[in-house]
Amino acid sequence: MVPVTEFYAIGDVARRTGLTVSAIRYYADEGVVAPSEHTDGGFRRYDVQAIAKLELVRTLRELGAGLEEIRRILGEQLALPELAETHLDLVERQLGQLRARRAVLRTIVRQRTTKEQVSLMHKLVSMSDDDRDRIIDEFWDAVTEGLDVHPTYVERLHQMRPHLPEAPETEQLEAWIELADIVQDEEFRTKMRDRLHAGFSTDQARRLTTPEMMARVEKRRDLFLEAQAAQQAGVPADSPQAKDIAERMAADTAEFAAAITGEHDAAATRRRMMAYDRDESAKVLSRLTGVTMLSRYLTLVATINGTPKPDPDRAAATQEWIAKALNQ
């Protein structure tokens, strides 16, 4: 016995699929999903297969598929996973744009922002990776122009750059907005350039930029991180472990100073480290405009990259721990 095919009037099909009657007629007229039959009175009717196709059409349209793509899928000329992959890329891009808009809107809510600044902010967060790299390169090219230092040091400065992730958090986008703003600000560039030129105006300072001294800087950084890890782990400053780390720090600091000045005075270096004063050190740093500006730049870069931010208080606590260990 041949099963009887059940047909549904267009109004019933509309209720089943969530499409409007006019939309169903439109898809029929465009040759996307034709009615299963026409009654003697000219009414369009659809079977369950046609209804299933219309439900798929609705889903694909909501995902942004065009009529030609839908025709190809229904005609099995285009695989559904292939279309899904294409539209997933589109959705990911749209999500990125929405995150950018959210960052701009949140910034507007928190600040008094002019129309020109809104336009600029949206442009900045919507840039490609190449555009963002270009802005950073232009900044470092400007502030290091004519700087009398080893070329590898300039390369090192260029490497201190942000890398905005594919799915950034709002905080990262806001940090990028601020960073892009300051690196394109002529006053900020001028101050940074002046500070760099003044800071490397002596032979001793320029010696710091050589590859050999940069390697020494990395060694000192590793030692300091070892001390910081021990201090934060709760290792007592009067313990043998703390004493060992502090003594190695003192010896390395004396060698580092000798490599710059040509004079080795381990005792004087040790006394300075033993007499470390957090407040006095903070006062010295506050007078160094270039240090403060570079610190802000590095903080924003760290926020964008999702890496630890510079923490002066944390560093000062480690310095105090080293001083106490040397005083034992």
VENGIHU-V716945 format. One record per pair of residues at least 6 apart in sequence whose C-alpha atoms are under 6 Angstrom apart, sorted by sequence separation. I is the first residue (numbers start at 1). J is the second residue. If there is no record, write none. Layout:
{{I | J} {I | J}}
This chain:
{{14 | 20} {27 | 33} {28 | 34} {38 | 44} {72 | 78} {200 | 206} {258 | 264} {14 | 21} {302 | 309} {37 | 45} {35 | 44} {36 | 45} {35 | 45} {36 | 46} {299 | 309} {35 | 46} {36 | 47} {254 | 266} {254 | 269} {250 | 270} {100 | 125} {10 | 45} {9 | 45} {8 | 45} {7 | 45} {8 | 46} {17 | 55} {7 | 46} {32 | 71} {7 | 47} {6 | 47} {139 | 183} {143 | 189} {274 | 323} {143 | 193} {273 | 323} {274 | 326} {153 | 209} {204 | 260} {149 | 206} {150 | 209} {150 | 210} {103 | 170} {103 | 174} {246 | 322} {243 | 325} {242 | 325} {237 | 321} {237 | 324} {238 | 325} {237 | 325} {228 | 318} {195 | 290} {192 | 290} {175 | 300} {172 | 303} {172 | 304} {162 | 301} {164 | 304} {162 | 304} {163 | 305} {162 | 305}}
